[in-house]
């Protein structure tokens, strides 16, 4: 592990490949992506100086090591790296991990792309309350395989309908991405004190972890 001014870097080796991660303050270039991509704007309750940009390694659905990106609150940035390093060691697959600003700040389009994301200055759907994503303290992971299901059992995204039944059925990457209560990936988040939407009473939000 090495540390430089304003940047936190992690390297660790597994039997498969090397996990890399870097924490960076929000630069003018990243700020431009966020504002032009409608994920941050004036009036958001968290200042850009309190957010951190993370680049980190993850396994994709083809068994290849990829570099993804997240924006989270500075208070949990190192913790998030610890979580994703553990996920990497478990070979938990993540289809892709891009900033939600790449999707115009649209939660819908990010989910349709099965994109794992964190910070997004937005309300909880159907309310005027700020989402935990607004504070950079929530992560939605593989959202198509881990859908939001309303109390009435409704799923908005057609590609998620086959994942309404929550059980592992085969060894495909999509099946491995499905999160259950006792799965290693779920336990990793819980170990760090994160709450899982799969344990909400009534509605279920299987993709959602928050601090």
N, C-alpha and C positions, 0 to 999 in steps of 0.2 A: 504494500500500500504506500502511496506517496501523496504528498499534499503540496499544492502551490497556491499562490495568492488567488483567492476567489474561486478556486477550482479544486474539487475533490475527485480523486481517481482511484479506481479499484481494479486490480487484476487478480484472478484466481484460476487455477487449472483444475479441470476435472479429467476423468478418464476419457472423455469424448473430445473436448475442445476447451479453449480458454474463455472464461467469462470476463468481460470488460464492462466497466461502467464509469461514467464521468458526470459530475454535477457542476453546472455552470450557472452563474447569475444571468438574468434575462438581459441579453445584449440588444443593441438597437435593431439588429437584423431579426432576432427572434421576436422582439416587440412588434416589428412591422408585420411579420407573419400573423401574429395574434390579432392585431387591430384590423388588418385588411381581411383576415379570415373570420372576423366577427366573434372571436372567442374571448376577447377582453376589450373593454371600452371604459371611458370615464364614467364613474358612478358605480363600478363594481366594488364590492366591499373589501377586496384584498388588493393592495398596491403591488405593482410589478416587482418592487424591490423585495417583497416578501415571498416571491415565487422563485423556483429553481427549474432549470431545463436539465433533463437527464437523457443521456444517450447510453443504452445498455444492450447487452447481448441477450437473445432469446432463441429458442428453437421454433422453427416454422412447421407447417403441416406436411412438409416434404422431408423432414429430418435434417434440415440444414440450419446452421447457425447464422442468424441474421442480427442486424443492429436496428433497434427500435428507439423511439423517443417518447418521452412523457414530460409534462409540466406538473409539478406538485408544490405544496407549501414547503418553505425552507425548513420548517420544524421537523418534517418527516422524510426529507430527501434521503438521508443516509439509511433510514429504516426501510424505505422503499427499495433501495439497492439490496439490502439484506434479504428482503422478501424475494426479489426476482433472481438473486443469486441462488437461493434455495430452490426456486422453481426450475431454474436452469439445471441444477444438479439432479433434480427429479426427472429431467427431460420432459417437463410439461410443455405441450405445444401451444403456441400462440400464432394465429393466422397472420396478423400484422399489428404493428404498434406505431401509429402516426398521430400527430397533433390533430385535435378536432378542428383546428383552423383550416386544415387541408380539405375539410368538408363544409366550409363556409360557416363553421360554428353549429352546424345542424346535427343534433343528436341522432335524428332519424337516419340521415345519410351515413353517418359514422357506423351506426348499427347495421345498416344494410350492407356495408362493406366488411362486416364482421371485424371491426377495428377495435382494438383494446386502447382505451384512452383514460385520461385523468381530468386535468383542469378544464373547465368550461364555465364561463360566467353565465349562468342561466337559472331560471326558476325550476322548482320541482314541477313536473308536468301537471297541468291542470290547476296549479295554485299560484299564489303570489309570494311564496316562500323561496328563499335562496336554497339551491341544492348544495349538498356537501361538495360537489364538484366545483362550485363557485369559489370555495375556500382552498381548493387544491388538496382536499383531504378525502377523496373518493376515487376509486378506480373501477371501471367497467371492463371485464375481461372476457374475451370471446363471446360477445353478446348474442350472436345467433344461436350458438349451442347452449347458451345460458340465458334464456329470455326472461323478460318481465311478464308476469302472468297476473292479471287483475283478480280481485276477489271473486268475480263472476267466471273466472277461468278463461278470459279473453287474451289472445296473443295477437299483437298488431302486425308482426313481421311474418309473412308466409313461410319464409325459409326456416323459421323457428318452430313451426307447428309439429314437426316430427320429434321435437325435443320436449314436448309437454310431459310425456312419460319420463320420469327421472330415474333411469337406471342404465348401467353400462351393459352393452349388448355385444360388442365386438372389439377388435383391436385397431380400428381405424383412428387416424389423428382426430377426426371430428368427435368420435366417441371418447377418446382420451381427454379432449378439451372440456367435456361435460363435467360440471362440478357437483359433487355430492357431499353430504355432511362429513363423512369419514374419509374423504379422499385426501391424499397428502397435500395437494395444492391448497385446499380449503383450510387444513390444519396449520399450514405455514402462515397464512394470513392471521388466523386466530391466535397463534403463538405470539404475534406482535400486538395483540389486543385489538385487532380490527373486527368490526361487526360485519356479518354476512347477510345479504338480502334474502338468501334462501331460507333464513330462519325468521323472517318477518311473519307476524300473525296476520292472517287474511291474505293480502296480496303477497306475491313472491317476486323477488328481483334477483335471480340466480347469478347474474353477471356482476352484481354490485357488492363492493367491499368499501367500508368507510371507517374513518378514525375519528 
